[in-house]
C-alpha cells in the first residue's frame, strides 16, 4: 500500500503516542481510561511507523509530499 502520511504528521502522532503512553502507564488516569489511552497510543504508534492511516484513505486525505517528475 502507498503511504499517505507526511513526516510532520508521523512525528506528531509519535509524540502523541508517547504522551498517551506515559499518561496511561504512569497512573495519571483511571484504569479504564488508561486502557483506552494505551489502545489509542498503540494505533498512533503503528500508523506513524508504517506511514499509512486507514482513516485518511477513507476520506482521500494525503499529507505525504509527492515527488514531481521533471
RAGIKA-V318519 format. One record per pair of residues at least 12 apart in sequence whose ideal C-beta (glycine too) atoms are under 8 Angstrom apart, sorted by the first residue. I is the first residue (numbers start at 1). GAP is how many residues later the second one is. If there is no record, write none. Layout:
i={I,I}
gap={GAP,GAP}
This chain:
i={1,2,3,3,3,3,4,4,4,4,4,4,4,4,4,5,5,5,5,5,5,5,5,6,6,6,8,9,9,10,10,11,13,13,13,13,14,14,14,14,16,16,17,17,17,17,17,18,20,20,20,20,20,21,21,21,23,24,24,24,25,51}
gap={51,50,47,48,49,61,47,48,49,52,53,57,58,59,60,42,43,46,47,48,51,58,59,57,58,59,55,39,54,38,41,37,31,32,34,35,30,31,34,35,25,28,24,25,27,28,31,23,17,18,20,21,24,16,17,20,14,13,14,17,13,13}
